[in-house]
Structure formats: C-alpha cells, structure tokens
Amino acid sequence: PEGIGETNYIGYLPLHRAAYSAWTSAEVVKLFIDYGIKHNVGGPRGGGGVFVSTVNGVTPLSAICDIITHKGANEERWSKFCYITSAAAKAKGFTCFHGHHPNNSITTTLETSSELQEQ
C-alpha cells in the first residue's frame, strides 16, 4: 500500500499498469483506487490517481479507454472502466451511472451530486 503513489521513470503508477494489463483483474483496479484515495494519490480531488499523467500524458482513465478502443470491450475491461470513471466522477463532484443503450452502445450518465457540492 505504501507504494500506491510511487511512479516509475516515465510516470506510471501501479493503477496505470493495472488499467492496461490483461492479467490484472478489475478488483485489483478497484483496490488500487481505494488505496489511492486513502493515501491521497493525485491530491484531494484526484480520485485515487485516476487523473495522474505519465510523461506522455497517459492517465489511468485514458489507458482503459485506449484498451477498449483498440482491443474491444469485455467484462473485465468494462468493469475496470466503470471503477475508474466512477472514481473520476466522484472526485469531481458527480455521480456516475453506467449502462447499455438499446443499440448496444455504452452509455455513461453524470449527475451532479448535491452532497459533494455542499462540501
């Protein structure tokens, strides 16, 4: 857990690697986000590190979007996407709902969270 906010020489957090990896489960991504939030990775509104950029401008959020775009969505990738986008939305004061549109496209709805706005 102490290394959750440590980056390698090009700026990758463990969360970046987990987002990209085919061998890392979505539950590990969720665990990294939870520990990242607990240890303030990315700052107080950093979502546990989901907005931390590498030297090439890659965030865990952009990483999972890139994987889905180029390799397709499966249940594990979709779960990673949901965990990462939910953490990102919550960090910025929104509630995130994911679902499938009738035409099989992925939909994401953001609603302003009045509870977070009042803080």
Jmol script that loads the backbone (N, CA, C; Angstrom):
load data "model"
ATOM      1  N   PRO A   1       0.795  -1.215   0.000  1.00  0.00           N
ATOM      2  CA  PRO A   1       0.000   0.000   0.000  1.00  0.00           C
ATOM      3  C   PRO A   1       0.838   1.282   0.000  1.00  0.00           C
ATOM      4  N   GLU A   2       2.031   1.242   0.633  1.00  0.00           N
ATOM      5  CA  GLU A   2       2.845   2.454   0.687  1.00  0.00           C
ATOM      6  C   GLU A   2       3.299   2.890  -0.693  1.00  0.00           C
ATOM      7  N   GLY A   3       3.485   1.967  -1.613  1.00  0.00           N
ATOM      8  CA  GLY A   3       3.953   2.281  -2.954  1.00  0.00           C
ATOM      9  C   GLY A   3       2.854   2.672  -3.926  1.00  0.00           C
ATOM     10  N   ILE A   4       1.638   2.792  -3.448  1.00  0.00           N
ATOM     11  CA  ILE A   4       0.494   3.047  -4.328  1.00  0.00           C
ATOM     12  C   ILE A   4       0.628   4.361  -5.092  1.00  0.00           C
ATOM     13  N   GLY A   5       1.340   5.333  -4.510  1.00  0.00           N
ATOM     14  CA  GLY A   5       1.520   6.619  -5.162  1.00  0.00           C
ATOM     15  C   GLY A   5       2.872   6.790  -5.835  1.00  0.00           C
ATOM     16  N   GLU A   6       3.673   5.730  -5.854  1.00  0.00           N
ATOM     17  CA  GLU A   6       5.004   5.786  -6.467  1.00  0.00           C
ATOM     18  C   GLU A   6       4.904   5.561  -7.970  1.00  0.00           C
ATOM     19  N   THR A   7       5.642   6.370  -8.721  1.00  0.00           N
ATOM     20  CA  THR A   7       5.663   6.221 -10.176  1.00  0.00           C
ATOM     21  C   THR A   7       7.007   5.670 -10.630  1.00  0.00           C
ATOM     22  N   ASN A   8       7.017   5.070 -11.812  1.00  0.00           N
ATOM     23  CA  ASN A   8       8.279   4.618 -12.383  1.00  0.00           C
ATOM     24  C   ASN A   8       8.914   5.763 -13.163  1.00  0.00           C
ATOM     25  N   TYR A   9       9.969   5.493 -13.898  1.00  0.00           N
ATOM     26  CA  TYR A   9      10.740   6.546 -14.564  1.00  0.00           C
ATOM     27  C   TYR A   9       9.956   7.319 -15.626  1.00  0.00           C
ATOM     28  N   ILE A  10       8.842   6.772 -16.125  1.00  0.00           N
ATOM     29  CA  ILE A  10       8.031   7.525 -17.096  1.00  0.00           C
ATOM     30  C   ILE A  10       6.682   7.960 -16.516  1.00  0.00           C
ATOM     31  N   GLY A  11       6.531   7.785 -15.205  1.00  0.00           N
ATOM     32  CA  GLY A  11       5.360   8.322 -14.527  1.00  0.00           C
ATOM     33  C   GLY A  11       4.193   7.379 -14.323  1.00  0.00           C
ATOM     34  N   TYR A  12       4.391   6.090 -14.576  1.00  0.00           N
ATOM     35  CA  TYR A  12       3.299   5.141 -14.377  1.00  0.00           C
ATOM     36  C   TYR A  12       3.129   4.791 -12.905  1.00  0.00           C
ATOM     37  N   LEU A  13       1.896   4.932 -12.416  1.00  0.00           N
ATOM     38  CA  LEU A  13       1.502   4.427 -11.112  1.00  0.00           C
ATOM     39  C   LEU A  13       1.154   2.942 -11.251  1.00  0.00           C
ATOM     40  N   PRO A  14       1.053   2.213 -10.154  1.00  0.00           N
ATOM     41  CA  PRO A  14       0.516   0.849 -10.239  1.00  0.00           C
ATOM     42  C   PRO A  14      -0.871   0.827 -10.904  1.00  0.00           C
ATOM     43  N   LEU A  15      -1.669   1.876 -10.690  1.00  0.00           N
ATOM     44  CA  LEU A  15      -3.003   1.953 -11.294  1.00  0.00           C
ATOM     45  C   LEU A  15      -2.937   2.022 -12.815  1.00  0.00           C
ATOM     46  N   HIS A  16      -1.966   2.745 -13.374  1.00  0.00           N
ATOM     47  CA  HIS A  16      -1.798   2.777 -14.832  1.00  0.00           C
ATOM     48  C   HIS A  16      -1.578   1.357 -15.362  1.00  0.00           C
ATOM     49  N   ARG A  17      -0.645   0.660 -14.741  1.00  0.00           N
ATOM     50  CA  ARG A  17      -0.310  -0.702 -15.188  1.00  0.00           C
ATOM     51  C   ARG A  17      -1.510  -1.638 -15.055  1.00  0.00           C
ATOM     52  N   ALA A  18      -2.234  -1.498 -13.978  1.00  0.00           N
ATOM     53  CA  ALA A  18      -3.410  -2.351 -13.776  1.00  0.00           C
ATOM     54  C   ALA A  18      -4.485  -2.071 -14.816  1.00  0.00           C
ATOM     55  N   ALA A  19      -4.640  -0.810 -15.182  1.00  0.00           N
ATOM     56  CA  ALA A  19      -5.634  -0.455 -16.198  1.00  0.00           C
ATOM     57  C   ALA A  19      -5.269  -1.082 -17.544  1.00  0.00           C
ATOM     58  N   TYR A  20      -3.996  -1.068 -17.891  1.00  0.00           N
ATOM     59  CA  TYR A  20      -3.533  -1.624 -19.166  1.00  0.00           C
ATOM     60  C   TYR A  20      -3.482  -3.150 -19.199  1.00  0.00           C
ATOM     61  N   SER A  21      -3.208  -3.756 -18.072  1.00  0.00           N
ATOM     62  CA  SER A  21      -2.890  -5.185 -18.039  1.00  0.00           C
ATOM     63  C   SER A  21      -4.088  -6.106 -18.278  1.00  0.00           C
ATOM     64  N   ALA A  22      -3.870  -7.070 -19.143  1.00  0.00           N
ATOM     65  CA  ALA A  22      -4.888  -8.104 -19.370  1.00  0.00           C
ATOM     66  C   ALA A  22      -4.905  -9.113 -18.226  1.00  0.00           C
ATOM     67  N   TRP A  23      -3.858  -9.143 -17.426  1.00  0.00           N
ATOM     68  CA  TRP A  23      -3.726 -10.129 -16.354  1.00  0.00           C
ATOM     69  C   TRP A  23      -4.105  -9.578 -14.992  1.00  0.00           C
ATOM     70  N   THR A  24      -4.452  -8.313 -14.928  1.00  0.00           N
ATOM     71  CA  THR A  24      -4.858  -7.710 -13.657  1.00  0.00           C
ATOM     72  C   THR A  24      -6.366  -7.559 -13.644  1.00  0.00           C
ATOM     73  N   SER A  25      -6.980  -8.058 -12.596  1.00  0.00           N
ATOM     74  CA  SER A  25      -8.442  -8.030 -12.519  1.00  0.00           C
ATOM     75  C   SER A  25      -8.960  -6.632 -12.207  1.00  0.00           C
ATOM     76  N   ALA A  26     -10.220  -6.445 -12.496  1.00  0.00           N
ATOM     77  CA  ALA A  26     -10.897  -5.189 -12.175  1.00  0.00           C
ATOM     78  C   ALA A  26     -10.928  -4.963 -10.666  1.00  0.00           C
ATOM     79  N   GLU A  27     -10.982  -6.035  -9.901  1.00  0.00           N
ATOM     80  CA  GLU A  27     -10.986  -5.894  -8.439  1.00  0.00           C
ATOM     81  C   GLU A  27      -9.670  -5.305  -7.940  1.00  0.00           C
ATOM     82  N   VAL A  28      -8.561  -5.622  -8.609  1.00  0.00           N
ATOM     83  CA  VAL A  28      -7.274  -5.028  -8.248  1.00  0.00           C
ATOM     84  C   VAL A  28      -7.286  -3.538  -8.588  1.00  0.00           C
ATOM     85  N   VAL A  29      -7.856  -3.180  -9.733  1.00  0.00           N
ATOM     86  CA  VAL A  29      -8.001  -1.767 -10.094  1.00  0.00           C
ATOM     87  C   VAL A  29      -8.799  -1.038  -9.008  1.00  0.00           C
ATOM     88  N   LYS A  30      -9.896  -1.622  -8.581  1.00  0.00           N
ATOM     89  CA  LYS A  30     -10.715  -1.013  -7.522  1.00  0.00           C
ATOM     90  C   LYS A  30      -9.908  -0.878  -6.232  1.00  0.00           C
ATOM     91  N   LEU A  31      -9.150  -1.899  -5.880  1.00  0.00           N
ATOM     92  CA  LEU A  31      -8.316  -1.860  -4.681  1.00  0.00           C
ATOM     93  C   LEU A  31      -7.275  -0.740  -4.777  1.00  0.00           C
ATOM     94  N   PHE A  32      -6.622  -0.610  -5.930  1.00  0.00           N
ATOM     95  CA  PHE A  32      -5.639   0.456  -6.127  1.00  0.00           C
ATOM     96  C   PHE A  32      -6.292   1.834  -6.012  1.00  0.00           C
ATOM     97  N   ILE A  33      -7.478   1.985  -6.567  1.00  0.00           N
ATOM     98  CA  ILE A  33      -8.190   3.266  -6.452  1.00  0.00           C
ATOM     99  C   ILE A  33      -8.534   3.550  -4.995  1.00  0.00           C
ATOM    100  N   ASP A  34      -9.069   2.560  -4.300  1.00  0.00           N
ATOM    101  CA  ASP A  34      -9.438   2.746  -2.891  1.00  0.00           C
ATOM    102  C   ASP A  34      -8.219   3.128  -2.042  1.00  0.00           C
ATOM    103  N   TYR A  35      -7.098   2.409  -2.237  1.00  0.00           N
ATOM    104  CA  TYR A  35      -5.875   2.746  -1.506  1.00  0.00           C
ATOM    105  C   TYR A  35      -5.344   4.109  -1.943  1.00  0.00           C
ATOM    106  N   GLY A  36      -5.466   4.412  -3.223  1.00  0.00           N
ATOM    107  CA  GLY A  36      -5.034   5.710  -3.728  1.00  0.00           C
ATOM    108  C   GLY A  36      -5.805   6.850  -3.097  1.00  0.00           C
ATOM    109  N   ILE A  37      -7.107   6.665  -2.937  1.00  0.00           N
ATOM    110  CA  ILE A  37      -7.930   7.684  -2.271  1.00  0.00           C
ATOM    111  C   ILE A  37      -7.502   7.818  -0.814  1.00  0.00           C
ATOM    112  N   LYS A  38      -7.320   6.682  -0.159  1.00  0.00           N
ATOM    113  CA  LYS A  38      -6.909   6.680   1.250  1.00  0.00           C
ATOM    114  C   LYS A  38      -5.571   7.385   1.449  1.00  0.00           C
ATOM    115  N   HIS A  39      -4.660   7.225   0.492  1.00  0.00           N
ATOM    116  CA  HIS A  39      -3.315   7.807   0.597  1.00  0.00           C
ATOM    117  C   HIS A  39      -3.169   9.093  -0.216  1.00  0.00           C
ATOM    118  N   ASN A  40      -4.291   9.662  -0.665  1.00  0.00           N
ATOM    119  CA  ASN A  40      -4.324  10.961  -1.323  1.00  0.00           C
ATOM    120  C   ASN A  40      -3.499  11.021  -2.612  1.00  0.00           C
ATOM    121  N   VAL A  41      -3.469   9.929  -3.354  1.00  0.00           N
ATOM    122  CA  VAL A  41      -2.746   9.909  -4.626  1.00  0.00           C
ATOM    123  C   VAL A  41      -3.466  10.823  -5.614  1.00  0.00           C
ATOM    124  N   GLY A  42      -2.732  11.748  -6.187  1.00  0.00           N
ATOM    125  CA  GLY A  42      -3.326  12.704  -7.114  1.00  0.00           C
ATOM    126  C   GLY A  42      -3.939  13.911  -6.445  1.00  0.00           C
ATOM    127  N   GLY A  43      -3.854  13.997  -5.132  1.00  0.00           N
ATOM    128  CA  GLY A  43      -4.398  15.135  -4.405  1.00  0.00           C
ATOM    129  C   GLY A  43      -5.799  14.872  -3.875  1.00  0.00           C
ATOM    130  N   PRO A  44      -6.370  15.853  -3.177  1.00  0.00           N
ATOM    131  CA  PRO A  44      -7.667  15.650  -2.525  1.00  0.00           C
ATOM    132  C   PRO A  44      -8.824  15.383  -3.494  1.00  0.00           C
ATOM    133  N   ARG A  45      -8.741  15.828  -4.728  1.00  0.00           N
ATOM    134  CA  ARG A  45      -9.785  15.564  -5.729  1.00  0.00           C
ATOM    135  C   ARG A  45      -9.218  14.734  -6.877  1.00  0.00           C
ATOM    136  N   GLY A  46      -8.231  13.897  -6.547  1.00  0.00           N
ATOM    137  CA  GLY A  46      -7.529  13.131  -7.574  1.00  0.00           C
ATOM    138  C   GLY A  46      -8.107  11.765  -7.875  1.00  0.00           C
ATOM    139  N   GLY A  47      -9.167  11.389  -7.178  1.00  0.00           N
ATOM    140  CA  GLY A  47      -9.809  10.109  -7.472  1.00  0.00           C
ATOM    141  C   GLY A  47      -8.926   8.902  -7.262  1.00  0.00           C
ATOM    142  N   GLY A  48      -7.949   9.012  -6.362  1.00  0.00           N
ATOM    143  CA  GLY A  48      -7.069   7.879  -6.095  1.00  0.00           C
ATOM    144  C   GLY A  48      -5.999   7.692  -7.149  1.00  0.00           C
ATOM    145  N   GLY A  49      -5.818   8.674  -7.999  1.00  0.00           N
ATOM    146  CA  GLY A  49      -4.774   8.609  -9.019  1.00  0.00           C
ATOM    147  C   GLY A  49      -5.290   8.505 -10.438  1.00  0.00           C
ATOM    148  N   VAL A  50      -6.597   8.526 -10.637  1.00  0.00           N
ATOM    149  CA  VAL A  50      -7.149   8.337 -11.985  1.00  0.00           C
ATOM    150  C   VAL A  50      -6.810   9.475 -12.938  1.00  0.00           C
ATOM    151  N   PHE A  51      -6.397  10.631 -12.398  1.00  0.00           N
ATOM    152  CA  PHE A  51      -6.033  11.765 -13.252  1.00  0.00           C
ATOM    153  C   PHE A  51      -4.521  11.983 -13.355  1.00  0.00           C
ATOM    154  N   VAL A  52      -3.729  11.166 -12.686  1.00  0.00           N
ATOM    155  CA  VAL A  52      -2.274  11.325 -12.719  1.00  0.00           C
ATOM    156  C   VAL A  52      -1.772  10.981 -14.116  1.00  0.00           C
ATOM    157  N   SER A  53      -1.013  11.909 -14.698  1.00  0.00           N
ATOM    158  CA  SER A  53      -0.491  11.731 -16.062  1.00  0.00           C
ATOM    159  C   SER A  53       0.953  11.244 -16.046  1.00  0.00           C
ATOM    160  N   THR A  54       1.275  10.390 -17.010  1.00  0.00           N
ATOM    161  CA  THR A  54       2.662   9.982 -17.233  1.00  0.00           C
ATOM    162  C   THR A  54       3.370  11.094 -17.996  1.00  0.00           C
ATOM    163  N   VAL A  55       4.654  10.918 -18.288  1.00  0.00           N
ATOM    164  CA  VAL A  55       5.377  11.920 -19.064  1.00  0.00           C
ATOM    165  C   VAL A  55       4.799  12.034 -20.473  1.00  0.00           C
ATOM    166  N   ASN A  56       4.092  11.015 -20.932  1.00  0.00           N
ATOM    167  CA  ASN A  56       3.453  11.020 -22.255  1.00  0.00           C
ATOM    168  C   ASN A  56       1.992  11.448 -22.201  1.00  0.00           C
ATOM    169  N   GLY A  57       1.520  11.887 -21.026  1.00  0.00           N
ATOM    170  CA  GLY A  57       0.151  12.367 -20.894  1.00  0.00           C
ATOM    171  C   GLY A  57      -0.901  11.292 -20.713  1.00  0.00           C
ATOM    172  N   VAL A  58      -0.490  10.078 -20.383  1.00  0.00           N
ATOM    173  CA  VAL A  58      -1.433   8.969 -20.194  1.00  0.00           C
ATOM    174  C   VAL A  58      -1.924   8.955 -18.748  1.00  0.00           C
ATOM    175  N   THR A  59      -3.230   8.915 -18.580  1.00  0.00           N
ATOM    176  CA  THR A  59      -3.836   8.730 -17.256  1.00  0.00           C
ATOM    177  C   THR A  59      -4.427   7.324 -17.204  1.00  0.00           C
ATOM    178  N   PRO A  60      -4.705   6.790 -16.015  1.00  0.00           N
ATOM    179  CA  PRO A  60      -5.398   5.506 -15.964  1.00  0.00           C
ATOM    180  C   PRO A  60      -6.731   5.535 -16.718  1.00  0.00           C
ATOM    181  N   LEU A  61      -7.405   6.677 -16.668  1.00  0.00           N
ATOM    182  CA  LEU A  61      -8.665   6.830 -17.396  1.00  0.00           C
ATOM    183  C   LEU A  61      -8.443   6.731 -18.911  1.00  0.00           C
ATOM    184  N   SER A  62      -7.445   7.443 -19.420  1.00  0.00           N
ATOM    185  CA  SER A  62      -7.181   7.358 -20.865  1.00  0.00           C
ATOM    186  C   SER A  62      -6.643   5.986 -21.250  1.00  0.00           C
ATOM    187  N   ALA A  63      -5.931   5.329 -20.328  1.00  0.00           N
ATOM    188  CA  ALA A  63      -5.382   3.998 -20.606  1.00  0.00           C
ATOM    189  C   ALA A  63      -6.485   2.980 -20.852  1.00  0.00           C
ATOM    190  N   ILE A  64      -7.483   2.943 -19.968  1.00  0.00           N
ATOM    191  CA  ILE A  64      -8.546   1.954 -20.143  1.00  0.00           C
ATOM    192  C   ILE A  64      -9.393   2.287 -21.366  1.00  0.00           C
ATOM    193  N   CYS A  65      -9.583   3.572 -21.656  1.00  0.00           N
ATOM    194  CA  CYS A  65     -10.318   3.947 -22.871  1.00  0.00           C
ATOM    195  C   CYS A  65      -9.553   3.502 -24.113  1.00  0.00           C
ATOM    196  N   ASP A  66      -8.233   3.647 -24.095  1.00  0.00           N
ATOM    197  CA  ASP A  66      -7.394   3.227 -25.210  1.00  0.00           C
ATOM    198  C   ASP A  66      -7.487   1.712 -25.430  1.00  0.00           C
ATOM    199  N   ILE A  67      -7.428   0.958 -24.360  1.00  0.00           N
ATOM    200  CA  ILE A  67      -7.516  -0.503 -24.458  1.00  0.00           C
ATOM    201  C   ILE A  67      -8.865  -0.920 -25.039  1.00  0.00           C
ATOM    202  N   ILE A  68      -9.936  -0.336 -24.546  1.00  0.00           N
ATOM    203  CA  ILE A  68     -11.267  -0.689 -25.049  1.00  0.00           C
ATOM    204  C   ILE A  68     -11.405  -0.297 -26.520  1.00  0.00           C
ATOM    205  N   THR A  69     -10.887   0.868 -26.882  1.00  0.00           N
ATOM    206  CA  THR A  69     -10.968   1.326 -28.265  1.00  0.00           C
ATOM    207  C   THR A  69     -10.211   0.405 -29.216  1.00  0.00           C
ATOM    208  N   HIS A  70      -9.022  -0.024 -28.810  1.00  0.00           N
ATOM    209  CA  HIS A  70      -8.168  -0.799 -29.715  1.00  0.00           C
ATOM    210  C   HIS A  70      -8.313  -2.314 -29.595  1.00  0.00           C
ATOM    211  N   LYS A  71      -8.754  -2.800 -28.448  1.00  0.00           N
ATOM    212  CA  LYS A  71      -8.861  -4.248 -28.263  1.00  0.00           C
ATOM    213  C   LYS A  71     -10.281  -4.724 -28.030  1.00  0.00           C
ATOM    214  N   GLY A  72     -11.200  -3.780 -27.876  1.00  0.00           N
ATOM    215  CA  GLY A  72     -12.596  -4.145 -27.656  1.00  0.00           C
ATOM    216  C   GLY A  72     -12.930  -4.253 -26.180  1.00  0.00           C
ATOM    217  N   ALA A  73     -14.208  -4.234 -25.906  1.00  0.00           N
ATOM    218  CA  ALA A  73     -14.683  -4.323 -24.526  1.00  0.00           C
ATOM    219  C   ALA A  73     -15.030  -5.761 -24.202  1.00  0.00           C
ATOM    220  N   ASN A  74     -14.623  -6.193 -23.027  1.00  0.00           N
ATOM    221  CA  ASN A  74     -15.089  -7.454 -22.469  1.00  0.00           C
ATOM    222  C   ASN A  74     -15.501  -7.156 -21.030  1.00  0.00           C
ATOM    223  N   GLU A  75     -15.970  -8.133 -20.325  1.00  0.00           N
ATOM    224  CA  GLU A  75     -16.492  -7.885 -18.982  1.00  0.00           C
ATOM    225  C   GLU A  75     -15.437  -7.288 -18.054  1.00  0.00           C
ATOM    226  N   GLU A  76     -14.221  -7.797 -18.116  1.00  0.00           N
ATOM    227  CA  GLU A  76     -13.161  -7.306 -17.232  1.00  0.00           C
ATOM    228  C   GLU A  76     -12.782  -5.861 -17.563  1.00  0.00           C
ATOM    229  N   ARG A  77     -12.621  -5.561 -18.839  1.00  0.00           N
ATOM    230  CA  ARG A  77     -12.289  -4.188 -19.244  1.00  0.00           C
ATOM    231  C   ARG A  77     -13.426  -3.231 -18.906  1.00  0.00           C
ATOM    232  N   TRP A  78     -14.646  -3.677 -19.117  1.00  0.00           N
ATOM    233  CA  TRP A  78     -15.803  -2.852 -18.798  1.00  0.00           C
ATOM    234  C   TRP A  78     -15.836  -2.543 -17.300  1.00  0.00           C
ATOM    235  N   SER A  79     -15.542  -3.540 -16.472  1.00  0.00           N
ATOM    236  CA  SER A  79     -15.522  -3.329 -15.018  1.00  0.00           C
ATOM    237  C   SER A  79     -14.432  -2.339 -14.631  1.00  0.00           C
ATOM    238  N   LYS A  80     -13.247  -2.469 -15.226  1.00  0.00           N
ATOM    239  CA  LYS A  80     -12.169  -1.507 -14.963  1.00  0.00           C
ATOM    240  C   LYS A  80     -12.610  -0.096 -15.347  1.00  0.00           C
ATOM    241  N   PHE A  81     -13.222   0.027 -16.529  1.00  0.00           N
ATOM    242  CA  PHE A  81     -13.718   1.321 -16.986  1.00  0.00           C
ATOM    243  C   PHE A  81     -14.697   1.908 -15.976  1.00  0.00           C
ATOM    244  N   CYS A  82     -15.620   1.091 -15.497  1.00  0.00           N
ATOM    245  CA  CYS A  82     -16.629   1.572 -14.543  1.00  0.00           C
ATOM    246  C   CYS A  82     -15.990   2.035 -13.243  1.00  0.00           C
ATOM    247  N   TYR A  83     -15.040   1.266 -12.699  1.00  0.00           N
ATOM    248  CA  TYR A  83     -14.374   1.672 -11.463  1.00  0.00           C
ATOM    249  C   TYR A  83     -13.615   2.984 -11.646  1.00  0.00           C
ATOM    250  N   ILE A  84     -12.882   3.091 -12.747  1.00  0.00           N
ATOM    251  CA  ILE A  84     -12.061   4.285 -12.986  1.00  0.00           C
ATOM    252  C   ILE A  84     -12.938   5.511 -13.242  1.00  0.00           C
ATOM    253  N   THR A  85     -13.937   5.381 -14.088  1.00  0.00           N
ATOM    254  CA  THR A  85     -14.786   6.545 -14.371  1.00  0.00           C
ATOM    255  C   THR A  85     -15.627   6.937 -13.171  1.00  0.00           C
ATOM    256  N   SER A  86     -16.044   5.978 -12.379  1.00  0.00           N
ATOM    257  CA  SER A  86     -16.800   6.304 -11.168  1.00  0.00           C
ATOM    258  C   SER A  86     -15.937   7.082 -10.184  1.00  0.00           C
ATOM    259  N   ALA A  87     -14.668   6.671 -10.023  1.00  0.00           N
ATOM    260  CA  ALA A  87     -13.752   7.390  -9.131  1.00  0.00           C
ATOM    261  C   ALA A  87     -13.499   8.800  -9.661  1.00  0.00           C
ATOM    262  N   ALA A  88     -13.343   8.916 -10.982  1.00  0.00           N
ATOM    263  CA  ALA A  88     -13.110  10.228 -11.597  1.00  0.00           C
ATOM    264  C   ALA A  88     -14.312  11.139 -11.393  1.00  0.00           C
ATOM    265  N   ALA A  89     -15.499  10.613 -11.627  1.00  0.00           N
ATOM    266  CA  ALA A  89     -16.720  11.414 -11.469  1.00  0.00           C
ATOM    267  C   ALA A  89     -16.902  11.845 -10.022  1.00  0.00           C
ATOM    268  N   LYS A  90     -16.728  10.919  -9.108  1.00  0.00           N
ATOM    269  CA  LYS A  90     -16.904  11.232  -7.684  1.00  0.00           C
ATOM    270  C   LYS A  90     -15.901  12.296  -7.238  1.00  0.00           C
ATOM    271  N   ALA A  91     -14.669  12.201  -7.715  1.00  0.00           N
ATOM    272  CA  ALA A  91     -13.637  13.177  -7.345  1.00  0.00           C
ATOM    273  C   ALA A  91     -13.992  14.575  -7.821  1.00  0.00           C
ATOM    274  N   LYS A  92     -14.733  14.670  -8.900  1.00  0.00           N
ATOM    275  CA  LYS A  92     -15.100  15.965  -9.472  1.00  0.00           C
ATOM    276  C   LYS A  92     -16.511  16.414  -9.098  1.00  0.00           C
ATOM    277  N   GLY A  93     -17.178  15.637  -8.215  1.00  0.00           N
ATOM    278  CA  GLY A  93     -18.478  16.068  -7.717  1.00  0.00           C
ATOM    279  C   GLY A  93     -19.674  15.562  -8.481  1.00  0.00           C
ATOM    280  N   PHE A  94     -19.526  14.457  -9.181  1.00  0.00           N
ATOM    281  CA  PHE A  94     -20.634  13.880  -9.935  1.00  0.00           C
ATOM    282  C   PHE A  94     -20.896  12.458  -9.467  1.00  0.00           C
ATOM    283  N   THR A  95     -22.087  11.986  -9.740  1.00  0.00           N
ATOM    284  CA  THR A  95     -22.421  10.583  -9.565  1.00  0.00           C
ATOM    285  C   THR A  95     -22.453   9.977 -10.954  1.00  0.00           C
ATOM    286  N   CYS A  96     -21.844   8.821 -11.102  1.00  0.00           N
ATOM    287  CA  CYS A  96     -21.697   8.198 -12.415  1.00  0.00           C
ATOM    288  C   CYS A  96     -22.541   6.934 -12.490  1.00  0.00           C
ATOM    289  N   PHE A  97     -23.365   6.849 -13.519  1.00  0.00           N
ATOM    290  CA  PHE A  97     -24.162   5.654 -13.767  1.00  0.00           C
ATOM    291  C   PHE A  97     -23.787   5.102 -15.129  1.00  0.00           C
ATOM    292  N   HIS A  98     -23.529   3.817 -15.203  1.00  0.00           N
ATOM    293  CA  HIS A  98     -23.163   3.186 -16.464  1.00  0.00           C
ATOM    294  C   HIS A  98     -24.267   2.219 -16.865  1.00  0.00           C
ATOM    295  N   GLY A  99     -24.426   2.060 -18.141  1.00  0.00           N
ATOM    296  CA  GLY A  99     -25.405   1.102 -18.612  1.00  0.00           C
ATOM    297  C   GLY A  99     -25.248   0.850 -20.090  1.00  0.00           C
ATOM    298  N   HIS A 100     -26.091   0.029 -20.595  1.00  0.00           N
ATOM    299  CA  HIS A 100     -26.067  -0.280 -22.022  1.00  0.00           C
ATOM    300  C   HIS A 100     -27.286   0.362 -22.680  1.00  0.00           C
ATOM    301  N   HIS A 101     -27.045   1.039 -23.753  1.00  0.00           N
ATOM    302  CA  HIS A 101     -28.103   1.653 -24.542  1.00  0.00           C
ATOM    303  C   HIS A 101     -28.769   0.553 -25.359  1.00  0.00           C
ATOM    304  N   PRO A 102     -30.028   0.697 -25.737  1.00  0.00           N
ATOM    305  CA  PRO A 102     -30.702  -0.339 -26.533  1.00  0.00           C
ATOM    306  C   PRO A 102     -29.969  -0.719 -27.828  1.00  0.00           C
ATOM    307  N   ASN A 103     -29.182   0.195 -28.394  1.00  0.00           N
ATOM    308  CA  ASN A 103     -28.448  -0.149 -29.620  1.00  0.00           C
ATOM    309  C   ASN A 103     -27.073  -0.738 -29.327  1.00  0.00           C
ATOM    310  N   ASN A 104     -26.883  -1.213 -28.077  1.00  0.00           N
ATOM    311  CA  ASN A 104     -25.665  -1.867 -27.616  1.00  0.00           C
ATOM    312  C   ASN A 104     -24.475  -0.942 -27.432  1.00  0.00           C
ATOM    313  N   SER A 105     -24.665   0.360 -27.485  1.00  0.00           N
ATOM    314  CA  SER A 105     -23.557   1.254 -27.180  1.00  0.00           C
ATOM    315  C   SER A 105     -23.486   1.440 -25.672  1.00  0.00           C
ATOM    316  N   ILE A 106     -22.315   1.807 -25.208  1.00  0.00           N
ATOM    317  CA  ILE A 106     -22.116   2.056 -23.788  1.00  0.00           C
ATOM    318  C   ILE A 106     -22.569   3.475 -23.493  1.00  0.00           C
ATOM    319  N   THR A 107     -23.309   3.643 -22.418  1.00  0.00           N
ATOM    320  CA  THR A 107     -23.725   4.983 -22.029  1.00  0.00           C
ATOM    321  C   THR A 107     -23.217   5.269 -20.630  1.00  0.00           C
ATOM    322  N   THR A 108     -22.858   6.493 -20.402  1.00  0.00           N
ATOM    323  CA  THR A 108     -22.438   6.950 -19.086  1.00  0.00           C
ATOM    324  C   THR A 108     -23.190   8.230 -18.805  1.00  0.00           C
ATOM    325  N   THR A 109     -23.832   8.278 -17.673  1.00  0.00           N
ATOM    326  CA  THR A 109     -24.597   9.451 -17.281  1.00  0.00           C
ATOM    327  C   THR A 109     -23.970  10.031 -16.032  1.00  0.00           C
ATOM    328  N   LEU A 110     -23.739  11.334 -16.055  1.00  0.00           N
ATOM    329  CA  LEU A 110     -23.217  12.021 -14.885  1.00  0.00           C
ATOM    330  C   LEU A 110     -24.298  12.908 -14.319  1.00  0.00           C
ATOM    331  N   GLU A 111     -24.479  12.837 -13.019  1.00  0.00           N
ATOM    332  CA  GLU A 111     -25.414  13.722 -12.340  1.00  0.00           C
ATOM    333  C   GLU A 111     -24.652  14.455 -11.251  1.00  0.00           C
ATOM    334  N   THR A 112     -24.937  15.723 -11.103  1.00  0.00           N
ATOM    335  CA  THR A 112     -24.298  16.492 -10.060  1.00  0.00           C
ATOM    336  C   THR A 112     -24.724  15.955  -8.709  1.00  0.00           C
ATOM    337  N   SER A 113     -23.752  15.738  -7.855  1.00  0.00           N
ATOM    338  CA  SER A 113     -24.052  15.255  -6.527  1.00  0.00           C
ATOM    339  C   SER A 113     -24.174  16.440  -5.583  1.00  0.00           C
ATOM    340  N   SER A 114     -25.367  16.720  -5.107  1.00  0.00           N
ATOM    341  CA  SER A 114     -25.577  17.860  -4.224  1.00  0.00           C
ATOM    342  C   SER A 114     -24.804  17.670  -2.924  1.00  0.00           C
ATOM    343  N   GLU A 115     -24.633  16.429  -2.493  1.00  0.00           N
ATOM    344  CA  GLU A 115     -23.878  16.165  -1.273  1.00  0.00           C
ATOM    345  C   GLU A 115     -22.438  16.639  -1.423  1.00  0.00           C
ATOM    346  N   LEU A 116     -21.802  16.366  -2.561  1.00  0.00           N
ATOM    347  CA  LEU A 116     -20.433  16.786  -2.786  1.00  0.00           C
ATOM    348  C   LEU A 116     -20.339  18.287  -3.006  1.00  0.00           C
ATOM    349  N   GLN A 117     -21.344  18.884  -3.635  1.00  0.00           N
ATOM    350  CA  GLN A 117     -21.314  20.325  -3.869  1.00  0.00           C
ATOM    351  C   GLN A 117     -21.404  21.117  -2.581  1.00  0.00           C
ATOM    352  N   GLU A 118     -22.059  20.547  -1.578  1.00  0.00           N
ATOM    353  CA  GLU A 118     -22.237  21.253  -0.320  1.00  0.00           C
ATOM    354  C   GLU A 118     -20.953  21.267   0.511  1.00  0.00           C
ATOM    355  N   GLN A 119     -19.996  20.406   0.181  1.00  0.00           N
ATOM    356  CA  GLN A 119     -18.749  20.320   0.957  1.00  0.00           C
ATOM    357  C   GLN A 119     -17.846  21.497   0.708  1.00  0.00           C
TER     358      GLN A 119
END
end "model"
wireframe off; spacefill off
backbone 0.3
color backbone group
